[in-house]
Amino acid sequence: MCTVEKRGNLYILTLTGNNEHRLNPTLISSIRSCLSQIKSQSLKSKTPSALITTAHGKFFSNGYDVAWVNSSSNPKLSEKIMDSQLQALIAELISFPMPTIAAINGHASAAGFILAMAHDFVLMRRERGYLYMSEVDIGLVIPPWFMAVMKCKIGGGWEGMRKVGLMAEKVTAEKGKREIGIVHEVFEGAAATVEGAVELGEELVKRSWDGVVYGENRKVLLKEVLDLIGNNEGLDFDFDDHVIKFKPRL
């Protein structure tokens, strides 16, 4: 699912394998477990740290695991569980007590796009991958809390939001940097993108910020997102408390 590597005062969380890293309760739970481990170690050490999130293969994350939802006996409940768990993950990233960097190795679509944008800095490889809010192309309404994340993070005002939210533009690394300001820096290749994230992380660590204070300031900046998540019933919906039958995948 995912691994954590500690490199100095940096924590590198990697979604492993060459699949699409579709977000379902199993993967989300794995990410949250890694974040909990990182947070505990960082607070215990009381040293400035930074988080880098990246992935193996051609995808950072291709969004929600729709096949997982549709294979259940109760798709609406399964969708609610998945969405509530992602909300909990995003809330944890918003309050996370250190700077966060997403090193985008490939495509980040829909919920995967939201996961990337929940980080403070987005670094992206130039030659492969795009950021893509696919909902309008597949006939779905963008959830209000997704929209709140987009409004907080996408530059260019109405023009930027129109491109991403209404036109479903597949935003390349260069467009993401030049036109809508969601990509901090662009690199050649996946390895260089991660190394760029490491260099940025090391620069941030040198600032010796108090991680808890940093996280509290981020919560203020993204209050609109937290308010929507906090008002949503079912936040952190417990998958283990609900029995859902799944049809076997052939």
Secondary structure by P-SEA (a helix, b strand, c coil): cbbbbbcccbbbbbbcccccccccaaaaaaaaaaaaaaaaaaaaacccbbbbbbccccccccccaaaaaaacccaaaaaaaaaaaaaaaaaaaaaccbbbbbbccccccaaaaaaaacccbbbbbccbbbbbbccccccccccaaaaaaaaaccccaaaaaaaccccccccccccccccccccccccccaaaaaaaaaaaaaaaaaccccaaaaaaaaaaaaaaaaaaaaaccccccccccbbbbbcccc
